[in-house]
């Protein structure tokens, strides 16, 4: 065996040590920043079975990039070949070094194995050629992904991306170092092969070429290995301060998420894991309606995280946070499942000053609870009052099945608080939730049904109610399945628009479709379910003018009309109102369609 040390390994070793120290310091600081609830959740679940799905998801997403692959096979292959391929090089290299050095070896031997064991002695290591060829095959796999990454930088459309992310200078330098690592490894192994005749099928061929051009020289070989070590060391030193910190951080984020940890409207250490788990892949850019319809490409989720994370960009965070529809399309597209809307809301809350500084909210005193023991509480919502056909339809449905109910916001309306929260007015939203909760608890209602997806998401996620909370599509579907509500089926062709807050926000996709299949012929559209297009007139963005909102609305409308429907159905008063402004085709809420199709003998 040859000497197992050379001075050229020092840049690599320094980079590994620096990466380890900075990463441990950062992760320790972030974990200390978890709030009490997050810490309690970890303590409660850390020794449970939850670590098993965390391990599987970390492998599936951290190395195989399965979510990206499902969206785009070529893009998934590119990410997987770089991540999983590099992982295989490390693992197989470690096995190779262990077999050659059974009594132990320094860390760097596995990384620079061909230099320290150039002879491939079959007596010392009988399977040397097998591993040499295997390492060459893995290196080809990695280089194929690297070639795609370089191609994507020049022309991204063939890889399924209309736009790629604009990176910071630190990200660019780190990427250059990363791109140099694998070609330099191939060149170094080829240089060693030129002198010693070792290596697999690819490195040996390269060694023959180097030999033929007269570069089979120890000085050239040493220079190549030195450059390879410098590239590795540079990348590892830049990694904690660039987007590539996601390589390790995503594993932690997956683990904490599987334990049940969630972010909230206050920035915590968990938020820092979310910020750093973003790889800046840019997948969130293409699907964003602000990009697709308005050509605004500086406020998507990737730039939101980038601006919050990087000190030099934080001055842009507020403007980026405000200019967003909060439609959650980026959340649905994110391969890391980062809750981008939560981070955006954190920035909005941080920069909002209370408009009712005295906290009086005098009008809330006029809204009193009603004794609704054994009844359902029905909350129409502010927007439903602007589309009264929806609330009227729900009253018809309640009466048709003999359901006693309390229409809690029929006379003195009160907001659920979510529109204020989305705009960053945390205190005001809290006061509204407090009053609504007090009313519902005192009423002793057994269930809460609402017609507005915005209200539904608020009551479901932000309130702490002890009774079931249902959107009216869930409630109606339950009535149909139980046989309490009988509907006639007509011959109308209906397309369904998934509202952002109901679909992507709460995962309600099947119940509305089940209802429509009971009344009409439901026709599929190109963009639906998690890929549904925003109507453009939601309350998430107050910066867009009417023309910009209309362009976004028209794109969603065109997607629906492409199937030549008789009716456009939706389950959101805001969406209904938006589409009604533009279309001669009838636009109806599902509750209205159901109310019109109730069979006379329904009890």
N, C-alpha and C positions, 0 to 999 in steps of 0.2 A: 504493500500500500504506500502511496505517496504521502508527502507532507500535507496535513489537513489545514494549513493556514497560509494565507497570502495577504499582503497589505491592501490589495484592491477590494477586499470584502468589507473594509471599514465604512465606506459610505452606506452600504446596505445595513450593516449593524447599527450605525448611528441613526438611520432612518427608522428602523424597527423600534429602537429604544425610545426615540422621540415620540413616535406614534403611540406607543404603549403608555408613556407617562402622561401625555396630553389627553389621551382618550380616557384613562382612569380618572384623571382630575375632572374632566368635563362631565362624565357620567355620574361620578360621585356628587358633584355640585348640583346636577339636574335632579337626581333622585332625592337629595335633601330638600329640593324645592317642591316636592309633591305636597298637596294639601292633606288635611287630616283624613278626609274621606278616601282619597286615593291610597294613602298609606294603610288605612284600615282594610281596604279591599285587598291589597297585596297580602297583608298578614292573614286575612281570612282564607285566601285561596291558594297561597303559595305552596302548600303541601298537599294539594288536591290533585285529581287526575287531569286538571286543565293544562298541565305542562306538556302532556302528550300531543294534543292538537297544536300546541304552540311550536313544538319541535317539527311536526310535519309541515305546518304552514311556513315556518322559517326556511325549511329546505325547499319547499315547492315554490315560494315566492322569492326568497333571497338568492337561490341558485338557478332554479328552472324558469323563473319569471312566467308562471303559468297564466296569470291574469293578462299580461301584455300579449302573450301568445294567442289567447282567445280573441283578442281584439284585432291582432294583426300577426299572421304567422311569420312573415319575414322579419318584422321588428322584434318579435319574441325570440326568434332564432339568433338575431344579432346580440341581444342582451344575454341570452342563455349561454351562447358560445364563449363570451367574454367572462361571465361570472363562473359558470360551471366548469368551463374549460380550464380557467386559471386554478380553480379549486382542485381539479383532477391532477394538474401539473404538480401542485404542492403535495397532494396525498401520495401519488405514485412516486414522486421524488423522495419523499420521506421513507416509503417502503424500500425503495432502491438503496438508499443510504443505510437503512437499518440492516439490510441483508449483507451489504458490503462491510459494515462496521458493527458487528454484533455486540461488541463491548461498549458501544456508545460513540457519539460523534458530536462535534459542535453544530450549532444551528445552521450555519451557512453551508455546510457540506451538501445538504440536500438541495440547496438552491443553485450551487455552482458545482454540481456533482461531476460533470464531464471533465472539468478542469482538474479536480483533485483525484479522480480515478480515470485517467485517459486511456488506460490499456485495455479495459474491459476484459480482465483476466478470467477466462472461463473456469479456472481452477478455484480462484477465490470467490467468484460469483458466477455460477454455471448458467444462470438465466439472463446474463448481461445483454445479449442481443435481443432477446424478447422484450426486455424493458426499454432498450434503446429504440426499437421500432415503435413500441407503444407510446413513448414520450413524443416521438416525431408525429405520430397520428394525432395525438392530443394537441400538439402545437399547431398543426395544420387547422384543426378545428377552431382554435383560438384566433389564428390569423385570418380565417374566413370571416369571423365576426368583426374583427378589426377592419377588414377591407370594406365590409358593409357600413361600418360606422364612419369611415372616411368618405365613402360614397354619399352617405346621408348628409354629411356636412356640405357637400357641393350641390347635391340634387336629392331632396328628401321625398319628393312625390312618389317615386316608384316604391318606396318603403312605407307608403300609406300615410305620410305626414305632409300636409300642405305648408306648415310652418314649423320651424324648430326654435328652441329656446335661445334667447340671447344670454350669454353667460358673462360672469364677471371676469376680470383679468386673472384673478387667482384660479378660477375654474379653468380658464384656458391654458394657463401654464401647467396645471396639474394634468389636464387632458393630454397636453403635448408629451409630458413625461410618461404617462400611461401608454400612449401610442408608440413610444420609443422602446418600451420594455421588451415586447415580444419579438420585433424584428432584430433587436440587439442580441437577444438570447439566441435566436437562430444563427446570426452571424458569428457569435462567440463559439457556439458549438461547432459550426462549420470550420472556423479557424483551428480549433483543437483537432477536428477530424483531419484537416489538411496535413497536420504534423504527425498524428498518431494513427490515422486510418481507422478511427473508431466511429461510433455513432450509428444511427438508424438509417433507413433508406433515404430520407431527405437530407439529413445533416451530412451524410457521407457523400451524397451527390454534390452538395454545396462545397464540401471539403475538396473534392476532386477539381471543382471549378477554381477554387482559390489556389490550389496547387498549380494548376495550369497557367494562371496569370502571374505566378511568381510571388505570392504573398504568404506562402507557408513558412512563416517566420515567428519565433517565440515573442518578439516585440509586438508584432501585429496581433497575435493571439492575446497577449496580456492587455493591450490597449482595448480590445473588444470587450473582454471581461470587465475591465475597469469601467468602461462606458455603461455596460449593463448594470453594474453595481450602483453607479451614480444615478442612473435613471430610476432604479428601484428606491434608492435612498431619497431622491428628490420627491418622488410621488408620495412616499410614506410621510415625509415632513410636511407636505402641502395638504395631505388628506384631511386632517382635522379642521382645516380652514377653508375647505372647498366642498363642492357638492358631493364629492366621493366619500364624505363621512357617512353617507347613507348606507354604505356597504355593511358596516357593523351596527349602525343605529337602527336600521329596519328590523334587525333580529330582536333587539330589546323592545322596540315598539310592538312587534307582534306578540311577544311574550306578555308584556303588560296588558295589552288589549285582550288576550285570551284569559288573563286573570280577572278581567272585568273592569279594569281601570278605564275611565272616560274623562275627556276634557270638559271644561265648563267655561263660563263667560269671564273668568279671571285667569290670566296667564299664570301657569304653574311650570314646574319642572317637566311635567308630562308634555306640555306644549313644546318645550325645547326638543324633546325626542321627535315630535311630529315635524317640527321645522327641519330638523337635520335628517330625517328619514326620506325626505323628498330627493329623488335623484336628478331632478330638473330634466326629466325625459321630454316634457313638453306635450304629452298626450292630451292634457287638459285644454290646450290652446285651440285645436281644430274644432272640437265640439261646442265651444262657447259661442252662444248667439251674438255676443258683442263682437266677436271676431268674424263669424260667418256672414252676418248681415250688415254690420256697421264698419268693419275693418279696424276695430279698436283692438290692438294687440299688445298692450302694455299693462293690463290689469288682471290677467288671468291668475288662477291659483298659484302657478309656479312663480310668478312675479310677486304675488302677495307674500308667499313664504320667503322668497329671496330678500325682499325688502325688510321684513321683520327680523330676519336672521342676521343680515350683514349690517354692521354699524354704519358703513358709508352710504347705505341706501335707505336707512330708516326714515329719513326726512320725506321719502316718497310714500311711506306706508299708508298715511291717512288718506291721501288722494286716491291711491289704488283701492283701498278698502271701501271707500264711498261709491266708487263707480262700478257697481256690480248689481246684477239682477237678483242675486241670491237664489238662483233657480236650482242649484245643486247639480247641474250637469257635470261640472268639473269633479264633484265628489263621486258621482257615478263612474266617471271615466278613470279616476285615479287608480293606478295599479297597486298602490301601497295602502289604499283605503284611508287616506288622511282626511280628517273632517275639516276641509278647507273653509267651510262656512263658519265654524266655531272660531277659527283663528281670525278670520275677517271681522267677525262680530266683536272679538276682544279688542281689536284696534279701534273700532267704532265707539265702543263703550268708553275706552280710555280717553277719547278726545271729545266726549259729549258733556256739556254742562246742563244740569237740571233746569227745565223751564218753569217748574213749579217749586221754587226753592223753599217755600214754607211747608210744602207737603200737605196742604189742606184737602184738596180733592173734595170740596164741599158737595158736589153733585152726587157723589157716591152714597151719601147718607139718604138720598131719596129712593135708592134702589133697595127694596126690602125682600127678604125671603118669603116664599109661599109654602105652606104645609103641603108637601107632595109625598107623603108616606105611601109607599106602594106604587108610586107613579114614576114615569120616566121624565127626566128634565130635558127639555129641548132648548138648545141654544142656536138660534139662527145665525148670528154673527152680523157684523156691521154691513159687509158687502151683500149679504142675503137680503137685507132690508132695502137695498138699492135694486134688487132683482126679486120683487115680492112673489113672483110666480113660483119660486122654489119653496119658500116657506108655506105658501098656500097648498102646494102639492103635498108637502109633508103632513100638514094638518089633515088633508084628505086621506092620506095613507093611515095615519093614526086612527082616524074615525072608522076606516074600512075594516080594521082588524080589532076594533073595540079596545084600543089602548088608551088608558088614561094618561095624560101628560100635563106637565107644567111648562109653558112657554116662557122661560125665565127672562128673555130680553125682548118681549113683545111690546111692552109699553115704554118702560124706562130702559133704554139700551145702555149697555156697558161693554166696552171692548175687552177682548181676551188678554190684551197686553202684548201679543207677539209683534205686531207692526212696530210698536215703540221699541221693543227689544232688538228687532232687526236693524233699526236705525241707531242703536247704541244708547237709548235712554233706559238704562237698567233700573233706576230707582222708580220711575213712573210705572214701568211694566210690573215691577214687584208689587206696587200698591194695588194695581188692578187685579193681579192674581190673588192677592190677599183678600180683597173684597169679594171676588167671585167665589173663592174657596169657602169663605164664611157663609155666603148665601146657599151654596150647594149643600154644605154640611148641615146647616140649620133646616133646610127643606126636607131632609131625610129621603131624598129621591134615591131610587135603586139603580139608576143607570143614567148616563149623560149621552145624548145624541146631538151631534152638530152637523150643519150642512156646509160649513166653510172649512176647507182643508187647512187654512191658516190657523183657525181656532182649534181644529182637531189636533194638529201637531202640538199646539201650545198646551192644551188640556192633557194630552197624552204624555208629553215629555217634560214639560216645565212645571206642571202642577203636581201635587202629591195627593191625588184623590184616592179614596178607598173603594170607589165604585167603578164599574166598567165604563170606559169611554169609547164610543163608537162613532165613526163617520156614518152619515145616513146611507151610504152604499153598503157598508157592513151590516147595518141594521136591516135594510130592505132585503139583502141577500139572506139573512138569517130568517126573516119572515117567510121568504119563498121556500127555503129548504125545509122549514118546519111544517109547511103546508097551510100556514095561517093566511097567507096572501096568494091568491090565485089570479093569474094574469092571462089575457088573451094574446096570441101571437099574430102580428100583422105581417104584411109583405114588404115593409119598408127596409131599404138598405141604410144601415147606420154605421158611421165611423165614430170612434171614440177617441177623444183627446185626453191623455193622462195629465192632470194638473201637476205642477212641479212639487208642491207641498204634500200632496196626497200620494203620488207615485214615488219619486225619488226620496221625498222627505220621510215617508212613513211605510213605504213598501206595499201600498194597497194597489194591486194591479188586477188580480183575478176576480174579486167580488163585483166590480163594476161591469166586467165583461160577462160574468155569469148572469147578471140581471138583464143586460141587453140581449143576450141570447134567448132569454125567456120571452122577450117581447118583439124582437125584430131579427133581421138578418145582419149579423155583425160582420163588417168587412175590415180586414187588416190594412194597416197603412205602413208605409216604408219606415217612418220614424215613430216608434211607439215604445211603450213601457219605459225602461230607464233611459232610452234615447229620445223620448218625446221632446218636442220643441216648445220652448216657453212662449206664452202668449204675448209677452212683452209689456203687459200693463200691470205687473205685480207691484207690490209696495217695497220691494227690496232696493230699487234704485230711484232716487229722487233727482238725479242729475240729467237724465235723458229728456230731450224735448219730445213733443208729440210725434214729430216726423220720424225720429229714431225708434220710438216705441212701435209706430205703425209698420216700419220695415220688418221688425222682428215678428210682429203679429202676422204680417202677410206671408212670411215664410212658413209659419205654423199652419196658417189657413190653406196655403197651396198644397202642403203635404196631405191635408185632410181631403181636399177637393179632388185630388188626383184620382180618387176611386169613384168619382161621380155618385156621391151618396144622396139619399133623399133627406137625411137629417144628420147634423153634426151634434153629437152628444158629448157632454162633459160632466164633471162632478164638482165644479167650482164656480161660484157666482162671479168671480173676477174674470175667469176665462170666458164664461158665457157672455158677459157684457162686452168683452174685447171682441169676440167673433161676431156678435150681433151688429156691431157698428159697421161691418164691412161686407156682410154676405146676405144674398137673397135666399140661400138655402136655409131652412129653419135651423136654429141653434137652440137646443134644449138641454136642461139639466136632466140627469137620469131620474130624479124624483118626479119631474114633470112627465116624462115618458111613462113611468110606472103608473102615476095617478090617472093618466089618460087610458091606460090599458087594464085597469082593474075590472075583473069580471063582476057582474052584478050580484052574483050569489056569494061573493067573498064575505066571510064573517070575520 
